[in-house]
Amino acid sequence: MGKRKDKNKVVLPPELPPEVDDDEVDVSDEDIAFYAGDSKNVAPFRHFDQKSIDRYVKRVTGRDEGEVERLYEERQKRKAAESSGRPREEDDDLEVDPVDALPIKTLQGDIVYNRAKKARSEDNSSSVNSKSQEEGADAKHSVKKDEPKGKSKIKKGDDKVKNTQSQTEIPKGKLHSDVLDEVKEELSTEELFEKKKAQLAELGMAMLEDPESNIRSLNDMLSISNDKDQKVVKLGLMSLLAVFKDIIPSYRIRQLTEKELAVEVSKEVKKTRYYEYTLIRCYKAYLQKLVSLEKQPQFYHVAVRCMCALLDTAPHFNFRESLLASVVKNLSSSDDVVRKMCCETIRSLFVNEGKHRGEATIEAVRLIADHVKLNDCQLHPDSIEVFLSLRFDEDLEKDEKEEEKVKPKKNKRRQNQEALKQLPASDKKKTRQELISKAREEVDADLRAVSFTLDPKERKRIQKETLSALFESYFRILKHSMSVSNSRSKANNASGGLHPLLAPCLDGLGKFSHLIDLDFMGELISCLKKLSGYSDRQGQIPNDNTLSVSERLQCCIVAFKVWRSNLEALNVDLQDFFVQLYNLILEYRPDRDRGEVLADALKTLLWEGKQQDMLRAAAFIKRLATFALSFGSAEAIAALVTLKHLLQKNSKCRNMLENDSGGGSLSCLVAKYNPEAEDPYLSGALASVLWELSLLEKHYDNSVSSMASNILSMANLNPTQNPVPILNLNPLEAYRDLSTERELSKPPGKALSLNLKKKRRGKEFVALSPDVIQKADCSVDKDVLKEKLQSHFTVLRGISENERLRAELNHTLSSINMYKEYKKQKKKNRKLKTARKKIARV
C-alpha cells in the first residue's frame, strides 16, 4: 500500500532558472568562434538525455490541475517564508486565496508575497484540509475546489482592490523597520556621546601635558564641538575653555611683519611661531563660535559663562575687545544668572588692574557709557552699579604745573652738561650715540609692552580718561531724569520704571564726589536741588515729581557730600536741602521707601554737620520725635539717636523736655507751634513739648525705650553736662543693627501672613458718605435671596450632620478596638492558666 501511495503521489518538477530576455543576453564573437571552430565543443549539447527530461515533465501530466496548482502555491509559500525569515509555524495559522497568493512585483522590481489571516466563514473552513486529506483527496474534492477558482476569475475587480490594499500595506513594514532604526540610533547616540567624551578628555590631557607638540589637537576639539548633539557641543565648549585658560600665555601675541617672516630662524623659533599662530587661529574660531551660539537660547548660558571666564582669566590677551563687547551687552540681561556673572566679571576686571595695566578698565567704562547712551538710560541698575568697584589714586587732582615748576632747573643743568660733553665729539661718535639711544628706546618700548607695570604718567592719563567717561555717563543719567516730562502716566511713575539708573548714579556721585571738577559743582548742585523737588518760590504748588522719596533723599545726601569734599573752593548755601529733608520726613512710608536711605540722610545732614541753628534744630527735634512715635523700631532708633545728638549740641533746646505749656516760647519768633509748616524756621517748635518721649519709654523694644528714658534724663542735667552714653553709633549704624536683629527674631510665617492680611484689608477699606449709601441701589430679588439662604443652611446642616456621624464612627471604632484587645488578653490568660496547670501536675 505504501508503494502505491508513493506512485500516486504528485511530484513537482524542479524550478526553472530565471527567464532572461534575448536582448539582455550578450554573446561575444569569441564565443561564436569557439563553438563554430571546433565540433567537440558542441557535441555535449547535441546528446541530451531526453528520457530523463520527459520523466520529470510527464510525472505531472494526467494529474488533477487544481491539486497541482495547490502544490505550486505551497512551494511558493515556503520560499516566501524562508526569504522573510518567518518560522514555518505561521503557515499553519495562515491561509490565502489562490488568486491573492500570487506574488506582486513592485515598481522597484521587488517581489512581494501577500498573506491574509484565516477566514472564519464556513466555506473557508471547509476548504482547509490537512495534509493527509490532501494526499487521499478524490475527484469530487477537486471539482469543489475548481468552483472557487472560477469564482475568483469572475471577480477580477475585487482582486484588483485586494492587490492595491496589499501594496498600501507594504510601507507599514518599512515604518516598523524605521522605528527599529530609530531605536538603534538612540542606542548608538549614547555610545557616540561616551566615545566623544573620552576623545575630548584624551585631547585635553594631551594639550595640558605638552601644548607645543600637541597644538594640533585644538582643531580636533573644535571639530568635535561642531557636533549636532547639544550635550557634545556643551562639553566641547567647556573642555576648550579649560584648555585655553591653562595654555594662554602671559603676553599678547603680535602679528609678524613681512620682514620678520623673510628672515631665516632656527627650528625652535619656527616651532614657537607655529604654536602661537595655531593658538591665535583656534582661539579666534572659538570666540566666533561662542558669539554665534550666544544667540541660541539652548547655548546662551554656556556661551556667556565661557566668555566671562576667558575675560576674567586673560584680559591681556588678544581679541579682548570682542569679549568685552559681548559681556557689557549682557550686563542688563533679563536673565538673573547671566547678569550676575557679567557683573562679577566686570567688577573683577576693575579691581584686578594688574592683569591688564588698566587698559581693559577704560575700554569697559567707555563701552558701558555708549551702552547707556544707545538705550536712553533704560537699563538694569546693575549695569551702572559696577562703577562703584572702580579705584582712583588720591593724588589724581594734583596739577601738573606745580611739578613742572621744580623740574626746569634740573633739566637746564642737565642740558648744559650734555651740550658741553657733545661739543668736542666727532661725527662718528654722534651717529653711534644716536644708534644707541634708538636701540634703548626700542628696548624700553618692548619692556613696557611685556611688563604689567605702568609709568606714573601713563597710569594718571588712563585714570583721568576713565574718570571722564564715568562722569559722562553719570551726568547723562541726571539730565535724562530731569528732562522726563511730567505728563507721563502716574502708573509708570509709581512703578519707578522711568529712572532705573538714578539710584546707582547718585551712589556713584556720592562716592566719587571728591574727584569732580570745580567747574561743574554749581551746575551739579542746582541739578540735585531740582531733582529733590525743591521749589524756589514759597507758596508755589510743587510739580508732580516722578522721583520716589528715597531718590530725593539721595539727592540731598549727594549734595552734602559734594559740598563737604570741596569746602575750600565751594561757597554754596544748603538751606534748601534742609527744608527739603524736613518735608520728606513726613512723606516717608516704611513699606514703600528705603529706611536705610533715610537713616543715611539723617546721618549726613544732621548728625555729621556742624552746630545747627537753634530754631532749625528745634524743628527737627520735634519732627523726629513725632516720626519715632509713628514708625517701626529701626526707624525710631535712628531718629532718637539724631534727636539726642541735636540736644547735646544745642543745650537751649533742652527746654522742650520740661513739662511747661509754654516750652521755649520766650526765645522763639513764633509763639505757637505749627506742625504743618514747610519751613523749619516758621514751625515754632520751641513753643512745644516733647511729650512723645514719655510714650516711647513704654515702647515694646528695649533699645527704643532705654534711649527715650536716657533723653528724658537730660532735663535734670546742666547745659554743659551730657547723659551717660547708651549707643555711640550714628543713625545709619543704629538702623542697620536693629533691622538685622528684627530680621533674625521674626515670628513664624503664619503670624506674618495674618499681619499682611490685616494690612491689605486696611488698604482696601474705603469710607463712604451717607449720600452715596442712600443713592446706592439696594433692591434684591427675594426669591433669589431665599434660594441662596436655603442652599447655605443646607450646607451648614450637612456639615453638622457629617461631624456627628464622624464622632459616632470614631466611637464605634474605638469600642471595636477595645473589644479586640480584650479578646487578646483573655486568650493570653487562658494559655497562662493551662501552662500553670501542666506545671502543677508535673
BAPA-837350 format. One record per residue (C-alpha): y, z, x; residue in three letters. Coordinates in steps of 0.05 Angstrom, whole numbers, padded with zeros to 5 digits, always signed. Last residue first. Layout:
<nodes>
YZXALA ...
</nodes>
This chain:
<nodes>
+00352+01735+00085VAL +00366+01751+00013ARG +00436+01775+00029ALA +00452+01712+00069ILE +00428+01669+00011LYS +00471+01709-00038LYS +00532+01703+00008ARG +00524+01627+00011ALA +00518+01623-00064THR +00582+01664-00073LYS +00620+01622-00022LEU +00600+01558-00056LYS +00622+01585-00123ARG +00690+01606-00095ASN +00702+01537-00065LYS +00686+01505-00131LYS +00735+01550-00167LYS +00790+01535-00116GLN +00780+01461-00127LYS +00782+01469-00202LYS +00847+01509-00199TYR +00879+01456-00155GLU +00862+01403-00206LYS +00891+01446-00261TYR +00956+01455-00221MET +00961+01380-00211ASN +00952+01369-00286ILE +01006+01421-00301SER +01054+01388-00252SER +01042+01320-00283LEU +01052+01348-00353THR +01119+01380-00334HIS +01143+01317-00297ASN +01127+01275-00358LEU +01163+01323-00404GLU +01225+01321-00359ALA +01221+01245-00356ARG +01217+01242-00432LEU +01278+01286-00440ARG +01318+01244-00389GLU +01297+01180-00423ASN +01320+01207-00490GLU +01388+01226-00460SER +01396+01156-00431ILE +01375+01123-00496GLY +01425+01165-00535ARG +01481+01145-00487LEU +01462+01072-00494VAL +01461+01078-00569THR +01529+01111-00565PHE +01560+01052-00528HIS +01527+01000-00572SER +01554+01035-00633GLN +01624+01042-00603LEU +01625+00968-00585LYS +01603+00948-00655GLU +01655+00992-00688LYS +01711+00965-00643LEU +01691+00894-00660VAL +01691+00912-00734ASP +01758+00947-00729LYS +01795+00889-00696ASP +01850+00918-00653VAL +01926+00914-00661SER +01962+00948-00603CYS +02013+00893-00590ASP +02063+00921-00539ALA +02134+00926-00563LYS +02128+01001-00574GLN +02099+01011-00504ILE +02153+00969-00472VAL +02207+01009-00507ASP +02175+01074-00485PRO +02182+01055-00411SER +02120+01043-00369LEU +02105+01078-00303ALA +02060+01036-00257VAL +01997+01063-00224PHE +01964+01014-00176GLU +01989+01049-00114LYS +01965+01116-00137GLY +01898+01088-00156ARG +01891+01058-00087ARG +01909+01123-00054LYS +01859+01161-00095LYS +01804+01111-00079LYS +01821+01116-00005LEU +01815+01191-00008ASN +01747+01186-00042LEU +01723+01136+00010SER +01745+01182+00066LEU +01707+01241+00035ALA +01644+01198+00032LYS +01652+01174+00104GLY +01646+01241+00136PRO +01707+01282+00157PRO +01746+01261+00219LYS +01749+01311+00276SER +01747+01260+00333LEU +01801+01216+00301GLU +01846+01276+00288ARG +01839+01299+00360GLU +01857+01229+00384THR +01918+01228+00339SER +01939+01297+00364LEU +01937+01277+00437ASP +01970+01210+00425ARG +02028+01240+00385TYR +02040+01294+00437ALA +02040+01242+00493GLU +02091+01199+00456LEU +02136+01258+00437PRO +02141+01283+00509ASN +02095+01338+00532LEU +02111+01409+00557ASN +02080+01439+00495LEU +02085+01513+00479ILE +02146+01530+00520PRO +02171+01602+00511VAL +02238+01597+00477PRO +02302+01578+00513ASN +02360+01623+00532GLN +02431+01599+00545THR +02452+01599+00472PRO +02423+01670+00464ASN +02359+01678+00426LEU +02347+01701+00355ASN +02354+01630+00325ALA +02306+01602+00377MET +02248+01637+00343SER +02250+01583+00288LEU +02231+01530+00340ILE +02169+01571+00361ASN +02149+01580+00288SER +02152+01504+00277ALA +02112+01491+00341MET +02058+01541+00320SER +02053+01509+00251SER +02047+01439+00280VAL +01994+01458+00332SER +01954+01498+00281ASN +01948+01440+00232ASP +01945+01463+00159TYR +02020+01474+00158HIS +02046+01542+00136LYS +02100+01545+00191GLU +02120+01475+00167LEU +02147+01506+00104LEU +02194+01552+00142SER +02213+01493+00186LEU +02236+01452+00126GLU +02291+01502+00111TRP +02331+01473+00169LEU +02400+01490+00139VAL +02456+01441+00123SER +02531+01438+00137ALA +02517+01415+00209LEU +02483+01352+00179ALA +02549+01324+00153GLY +02519+01253+00146SER +02581+01215+00168LEU +02568+01217+00243TYR +02495+01198+00232PRO +02517+01132+00199ASP +02472+01107+00142GLU +02486+01166+00096ALA +02431+01182+00046GLU +02422+01256+00066PRO +02496+01272+00053ASN +02510+01344+00074TYR +02576+01372+00051LYS +02636+01396+00092ALA +02643+01332+00132VAL +02684+01340+00195LEU +02638+01393+00222CYS +02655+01455+00263SER +02665+01501+00205LEU +02606+01471+00167SER +02554+01500+00215GLY +02510+01530+00162GLY +02550+01543+00099GLY +02491+01569+00059SER +02471+01615+00116ASP +02398+01626+00131ASN +02406+01611+00205GLU +02368+01554+00239LEU +02425+01505+00229MET +02468+01550+00274ASN +02423+01526+00330ARG +02465+01462+00333CYS +02514+01496+00379LYS +02459+01502+00432SER +02454+01427+00441ASN +02405+01413+00498LYS +02352+01462+00473GLN +02362+01441+00401LEU +02352+01368+00419LEU +02287+01383+00457HIS +02262+01424+00398LYS +02275+01366+00350LEU +02240+01317+00396THR +02178+01360+00399VAL +02182+01371+00324LEU +02185+01296+00310ALA +02124+01281+00354ALA +02086+01340+00322ILE +02102+01313+00252ALA +02079+01242+00268GLU +02012+01268+00292ALA +02006+01319+00235SER +02018+01269+00179GLY +02081+01253+00140PHE +02134+01285+00095SER +02151+01352+00127LEU +02158+01321+00196ALA +02207+01269+00168PHE +02251+01323+00136THR +02254+01360+00203ALA +02268+01294+00239LEU +02326+01278+00192ARG +02358+01347+00203LYS +02352+01343+00278ILE +02376+01270+00280PHE +02440+01289+00242ALA +02451+01350+00286ALA +02444+01308+00349ALA +02494+01257+00324ARG +02544+01310+00307LEU +02534+01347+00373MET +02536+01286+00418ASP +02472+01278+00458GLN +02461+01305+00527GLN +02428+01250+00568LYS +02370+01208+00542GLY +02296+01219+00555GLU +02282+01255+00489TRP +02329+01218+00443LEU +02326+01142+00455LEU +02263+01133+00497THR +02220+01189+00470LYS +02239+01179+00398LEU +02226+01104+00405ALA +02158+01118+00438ASP +02139+01163+00380ALA +02159+01108+00331LEU +02118+01057+00369VAL +02057+01103+00369GLU +02064+01112+00294GLY +02051+01039+00281ARG +02073+01015+00213ASP +02037+01001+00147ARG +01995+01062+00132ASP +02043+01111+00165PRO +02106+01084+00130ARG +02173+01085+00167TYR +02234+01064+00127GLU +02267+01133+00132LEU +02261+01134+00208ILE +02289+01064+00210LEU +02358+01088+00187ASN +02370+01136+00245TYR +02339+01086+00293LEU +02390+01034+00270GLN +02448+01082+00280VAL +02423+01100+00350PHE +02417+01025+00365PHE +02490+01014+00343ASP +02513+01069+00390GLN +02487+01031+00450LEU +02554+01015+00481ASP +02546+00968+00540VAL +02570+00971+00612ASN +02516+00940+00656LEU +02523+00938+00732ALA +02507+01009+00753GLU +02462+01028+00695LEU +02416+00968+00704ASN +02346+00997+00693SER +02374+01044+00640ARG +02406+00988+00599TRP +02344+00944+00599VAL +02301+01003+00578LYS +02350+01021+00523PHE +02350+00950+00495ALA +02274+00947+00499VAL +02266+01011+00458ILE +02314+00986+00404CYS +02277+00920+00398CYS +02211+00958+00395GLN +02237+00997+00335LEU +02252+00931+00301ARG +02181+00907+00315GLU +02151+00972+00287SER +02194+00968+00224VAL +02170+00897+00210SER +02210+00834+00223LEU +02229+00784+00170THR +02295+00817+00157ASN +02324+00806+00088ASP +02398+00806+00105ASN +02437+00871+00108PRO +02485+00887+00050ILE +02553+00898+00081GLN +02581+00968+00073GLY +02598+00972+00145GLN +02606+00906+00181ARG +02568+00898+00246ASP +02499+00892+00214SER +02438+00919+00250TYR +02371+00887+00234GLY +02334+00903+00299SER +02332+00828+00313LEU +02407+00823+00313LYS +02414+00880+00363LYS +02359+00850+00406LEU +02399+00785+00410CYS +02462+00822+00428SER +02424+00859+00483ILE +02396+00794+00511LEU +02463+00759+00512GLU +02495+00816+00550GLY +02438+00821+00600MET +02430+00746+00615PHE +02478+00742+00675ASP +02450+00807+00702LEU +02384+00774+00719ASP +02323+00809+00690ILE +02277+00843+00742LEU +02290+00915+00718HIS +02270+00894+00647SER +02199+00875+00670PHE +02162+00927+00629LYS +02208+00928+00569GLY +02212+00852+00567LEU +02136+00850+00569GLY +02129+00898+00511ASP +02181+00858+00472LEU +02141+00794+00483CYS +02076+00829+00463PRO +02109+00848+00396ALA +02143+00780+00385LEU +02083+00736+00394LEU +02056+00737+00322PRO +02125+00724+00292HIS +02117+00688+00225LEU +02048+00715+00209GLY +02071+00786+00193GLY +02035+00786+00127SER +02097+00814+00091ALA +02140+00756+00114ASN +02089+00705+00091ASN +02086+00737+00023ALA +02162+00742+00020LYS +02168+00667+00022SER +02214+00635+00071ARG +02288+00630+00057SER +02306+00679+00112ASN +02305+00624+00164SER +02269+00633+00229VAL +02320+00621+00284SER +02319+00692+00309MET +02243+00694+00319SER +02246+00627+00355HIS +02302+00651+00400LYS +02262+00713+00419LEU +02199+00672+00432ILE +02238+00623+00476ARG +02268+00681+00514PHE +02198+00707+00531TYR +02171+00638+00551SER +02229+00627+00599GLU +02224+00698+00623PHE +02154+00685+00649LEU +02171+00616+00679ALA +02229+00648+00717SER +02185+00705+00741LEU +02132+00658+00766THR +02183+00617+00804GLU +02211+00680+00835LYS +02142+00704+00854GLN +02126+00638+00888ILE +02190+00639+00928ARG +02180+00712+00948LYS +02110+00696+00973ARG +02135+00637+01012GLU +02190+00678+01044LYS +02142+00735+01061PRO +02093+00686+01093ASP +02027+00681+01058LEU +01959+00707+01074THR +01898+00670+01047PHE +01883+00634+01112SER +01858+00562+01113VAL +01922+00526+01094ALA +01965+00573+01135ARG +01920+00561+01196LEU +01925+00486+01187ASP +02001+00490+01183ALA +02004+00534+01245ASP +01961+00484+01283VAL +02005+00426+01262GLU +02068+00464+01282GLU +02037+00482+01349ARG +02018+00410+01362ALA +02089+00387+01346LYS +02118+00440+01392SER +02072+00419+01449ILE +02089+00346+01440LEU +02164+00361+01441GLU +02155+00404+01503GLN +02120+00347+01539ARG +02173+00297+01519THR +02227+00344+01546LYS +02189+00357+01610LYS +02184+00283+01623LYS +02258+00273+01611ASP +02278+00325+01663SER +02298+00398+01651ALA +02362+00424+01684PRO +02397+00434+01617LEU +02338+00459+01575GLN +02339+00530+01600LYS +02413+00539+01587LEU +02406+00510+01517ALA +02347+00557+01503GLU +02388+00617+01524GLN +02447+00595+01482ASN +02402+00583+01421GLN +02370+00650+01430ARG +02437+00685+01433ARG +02462+00646+01372LYS +02399+00663+01332ASN +02407+00737+01348LYS +02479+00735+01324LYS +02462+00693+01263PRO +02408+00741+01237LYS +02449+00801+01213VAL +02488+00765+01158LYS +02427+00725+01137GLU +02392+00787+01111GLU +02451+00806+01067GLU +02456+00735+01041LYS +02382+00735+01020GLU +02399+00779+00962ASP +02350+00834+00943LYS +02321+00825+00873GLU +02249+00816+00897LEU +02249+00881+00935ASP +02204+00915+00884GLU +02149+00863+00891ASP +02120+00834+00827PHE +02054+00845+00791ARG +02029+00809+00729LEU +01979+00844+00684SER +02030+00849+00627LEU +02031+00773+00624PHE +01961+00775+00592VAL +01995+00798+00527GLU +02022+00728+00516ILE +01956+00694+00497SER +01931+00759+00467ASP +01984+00754+00412PRO +01949+00694+00381HIS +01992+00632+00377LEU +02049+00606+00334GLN +02106+00603+00384CYS +02121+00530+00368ASP +02051+00507+00389ASN +02078+00460+00443LEU +02127+00511+00471LYS +02075+00567+00474VAL +02026+00521+00510HIS +02080+00500+00559ASP +02094+00573+00576ALA +02019+00586+00582ILE +02012+00527+00630LEU +02071+00552+00671ARG +02042+00622+00676VAL +01973+00594+00697ALA +02003+00550+00751GLU +02045+00608+00778ILE +01984+00652+00783THR +01940+00598+00813ALA +01986+00592+00873GLU +01989+00667+00884GLY +01951+00666+00950ARG +01887+00641+00916HIS +01836+00696+00928LYS +01888+00748+00949GLY +01921+00742+00881GLU +01869+00787+00850ASN +01910+00818+00793VAL +01937+00754+00762PHE +01870+00718+00765LEU +01834+00780+00739SER +01881+00779+00679ARG +01869+00704+00669ILE +01794+00714+00668THR +01798+00774+00622GLU +01840+00734+00573CYS +01790+00676+00575CYS +01731+00720+00560MET +01768+00757+00505LYS +01787+00692+00471ARG +01716+00664+00475VAL +01686+00727+00443VAL +01739+00732+00389ASP +01731+00660+00366ASP +01797+00637+00335SER +01820+00612+00403SER +01889+00632+00428SER +01870+00637+00502LEU +01824+00576+00494ASN +01877+00527+00518LYS +01891+00571+00578VAL +01817+00566+00598VAL +01815+00490+00591SER +01880+00479+00631ALA +01860+00529+00685LEU +01793+00494+00697LEU +01826+00426+00701SER +01878+00451+00750GLU +01827+00486+00795ARG +01794+00419+00811PHE +01781+00440+00884ASN +01770+00512+00906PHE +01819+00570+00911HIS +01804+00599+00842PRO +01731+00608+00863ALA +01699+00669+00830THR +01744+00677+00769ASP +01754+00603+00756LEU +01680+00589+00761LEU +01662+00647+00715ALA +01714+00625+00663CYS +01688+00553+00665MET +01616+00576+00656CYS +01632+00622+00598ARG +01673+00567+00564VAL +01615+00518+00569ALA +01563+00568+00544VAL +01605+00590+00485HIS +01621+00519+00461TYR +01551+00489+00471PHE +01529+00490+00397GLN +01600+00476+00374PRO +01609+00411+00413GLN +01679+00401+00442LYS +01663+00445+00501GLU +01605+00399+00519LEU +01654+00346+00544SER +01694+00395+00587VAL +01630+00425+00615LEU +01602+00356+00632LYS +01666+00338+00668GLN +01662+00403+00707LEU +01590+00389+00728TYR +01608+00317+00750ALA +01665+00345+00792LYS +01620+00396+00824TYR +01567+00343+00838CYS +01619+00298+00874ARG +01650+00356+00912ILE +01583+00382+00935LEU +01558+00313+00955THR +01621+00301+00998TYR +01618+00370+01029GLU +01545+00362+01048TYR +01556+00291+01075TYR +01613+00316+01117ARG +01573+00375+01142THR +01516+00329+01162LYS +01562+00279+01195LYS +01594+00336+01235VAL +01525+00360+01257GLU +01505+00289+01276LYS +01565+00280+01322SER +01627+00240+01305VAL +01652+00169+01313GLU +01723+00159+01288VAL +01733+00110+01231ALA +01726+00163+01177LEU +01782+00204+01207GLU +01827+00142+01210LYS +01812+00125+01137GLU +01831+00195+01114THR +01782+00249+01093LEU +01791+00286+01027GLN +01804+00360+01036ARG +01754+00414+01016ILE +01789+00478+00996ARG +01764+00539+01033TYR +01718+00598+01020SER +01658+00553+01010PRO +01622+00544+00942ILE +01548+00558+00955ILE +01537+00621+00914ASP +01581+00610+00853LYS +01557+00537+00852PHE +01484+00558+00849VAL +01494+00609+00794ALA +01534+00560+00753LEU +01482+00505+00763LEU +01429+00552+00734SER +01474+00569+00675MET +01486+00496+00659LEU +01412+00478+00667GLY +01390+00534+00621LEU +01440+00512+00568LYS +01416+00439+00574VAL +01343+00459+00571VAL +01354+00501+00509LYS +01392+00444+00476GLN +01335+00394+00485ASP +01361+00323+00495LYS +01364+00331+00571ASP +01427+00320+00611ASN +01418+00387+00646SER +01356+00359+00680ILE +01398+00303+00711SER +01448+00353+00737LEU +01392+00395+00768MET +01364+00333+00802ASP +01433+00315+00830ASN +01441+00385+00856LEU +01374+00377+00892SER +01408+00330+00940ARG +01442+00390+00975ILE +01374+00414+01001ASN +01389+00409+01076SER +01459+00438+01071GLU +01443+00490+01017PRO +01385+00525+01052ASP +01356+00584+01015GLU +01403+00582+00955LEU +01391+00508+00944MET +01315+00516+00949ALA +01317+00574+00900MET +01357+00532+00851GLY +01310+00473+00856LEU +01249+00516+00845GLU +01280+00553+00786ALA +01302+00487+00755LEU +01232+00459+00762GLN +01202+00522+00731ALA +01248+00515+00671LYS +01234+00441+00667LYS +01159+00456+00664LYS +01168+00511+00613GLU +01211+00466+00570PHE +01161+00409+00577LEU +01104+00455+00554GLU +01145+00477+00494GLU +01164+00405+00479THR +01089+00384+00484SER +01070+00430+00427LEU +01125+00402+00385GLU +01106+00331+00405GLU +01034+00344+00386LYS +01056+00370+00318VAL +01100+00308+00310GLU +01041+00262+00328ASP +00997+00297+00277LEU +01051+00286+00225VAL +01055+00212+00245ASP +00980+00206+00238SER +00985+00232+00168HIS +01040+00183+00154LEU +00996+00126+00180LYS +00941+00147+00134GLY +00990+00145+00077LYS +01013+00076+00100PRO +00947+00046+00076ILE +00955+00069+00004GLU +01001+00011-00012THR +00948-00038+00010GLN +00897-00004-00033SER +00942-00010-00093GLN +00954-00084-00079THR +00879-00094-00077ASN +00869-00057-00142LYS +00922-00099-00176VAL +00888-00162-00151LYS +00821-00138-00177ASP +00851-00126-00245ASP +00876-00198-00248GLY +00808-00223-00227LYS +00773-00191-00286LYS +00724-00247-00301ILE +00690-00241-00233LYS +00683-00166-00243SER +00650-00178-00309LYS +00600-00226-00278GLY +00583-00174-00226LYS +00580-00121-00279PRO +00526-00164-00312GLU +00487-00181-00249ASP +00467-00109-00241LYS +00432-00109-00307LYS +00394-00172-00286VAL +00373-00139-00221SER +00349-00079-00258HIS +00306-00123-00302LYS +00277-00157-00240ALA +00246-00092-00220ASP +00270-00040-00168ALA +00220-00006-00123GLY +00264-00004-00060GLU +00326+00012-00099GLU +00292+00070-00134GLN +00272+00100-00067SER +00342+00090-00040LYS +00373+00130-00097SER +00408+00100-00155ASN +00480+00092-00180VAL +00487+00041-00237SER +00470+00093-00290SER +00526+00139-00264SER +00576+00081-00265ASN +00559+00065-00337ASP +00560+00138-00358GLU +00631+00149-00333SER +00647+00198-00277ARG +00665+00146-00224ALA +00655+00165-00150LYS +00718+00161-00110LYS +00741+00095-00081ALA +00737+00066-00011ARG +00770+00005+00018ASN +00753-00026+00084TYR +00814-00051+00123VAL +00811-00110+00172ILE +00872-00113+00218ASP +00907-00181+00228GLY +00979-00155+00224GLN +00987-00186+00156LEU +00929-00144+00130THR +00857-00168+00121LYS +00820-00136+00064ILE +00746-00119+00066PRO +00702-00129+00006LEU +00684-00064-00028ALA +00730-00079-00086ASP +00683-00134-00111VAL +00620-00092-00103PRO +00651-00032-00138ASP +00655+00029-00094VAL +00613+00091-00081GLU +00629+00157-00048LEU +00591+00223-00043ASP +00531+00195-00008ASP +00573+00154+00039ASP +00613+00217+00058GLU +00551+00245+00092GLU +00553+00190+00144ARG +00609+00224+00180PRO +00676+00189+00188ARG +00697+00159+00255GLY +00735+00100+00224SER +00691+00049+00261SER +00626+00084+00244GLU +00646+00089+00171ALA +00666+00016+00169ALA +00600-00004+00201LYS +00560+00036+00152ARG +00599+00008+00094LYS +00588-00064+00118GLN +00513-00051+00121ARG +00515-00023+00050GLU +00552-00085+00026GLU +00500-00132+00056TYR +00445-00092+00023LEU +00480-00098-00044ARG +00487-00173-00034GLU +00412-00179-00021VAL +00396-00138-00082GLU +00441-00180-00126GLY +00412-00245-00098GLU +00340-00226-00113ASP +00295-00253-00059ARG +00267-00323-00053GLY +00302-00335+00013THR +00317-00273+00053VAL +00257-00279+00100ARG +00274-00353+00108LYS +00332-00343+00157VAL +00298-00299+00208TYR +00233-00339+00205ARG +00271-00405+00208ASP +00304-00383+00273ILE +00236-00362+00302SER +00207-00428+00283LYS +00265-00469+00312GLN +00255-00444+00382ASP +00310-00484+00417PHE +00289-00538+00468HIS +00351-00583+00473ARG +00399-00526+00493PHE +00355-00508+00553PRO +00354-00580+00578ALA +00430-00589+00583VAL +00437-00560+00653ASN +00377-00599+00678LYS +00409-00665+00657SER +00460-00660+00714ASP +00526-00698+00713GLY +00544-00692+00640ALA +00537-00615+00637TYR +00579-00602+00699PHE +00628-00659+00685ALA +00642-00631+00616ILE +00651-00561+00645ASP +00698-00588+00699GLU +00740-00625+00648ASP +00755-00559+00613SER +00733-00539+00544VAL +00783-00496+00507ASP +00760-00470+00440VAL +00820-00447+00399GLU +00828-00513+00364ASP +00755-00513+00343ASP +00766-00448+00306ASP +00724-00387+00326VAL +00678-00351+00279GLU +00655-00282+00302PRO +00582-00279+00323PRO +00532-00279+00269LEU +00503-00214+00243GLU +00428-00204+00246PRO +00386-00228+00187PRO +00373-00179+00131LEU +00305-00150+00119VAL +00282-00144+00047VAL +00219-00102+00039LYS +00162-00138+00003ASN +00120-00141+00066LYS +00135-00069+00084ASP +00115-00048+00013LYS +00050-00087+00020ARG +00035-00053+00087LYS +00047+00016+00057GLY +00000+00000+00000MET 
</nodes>
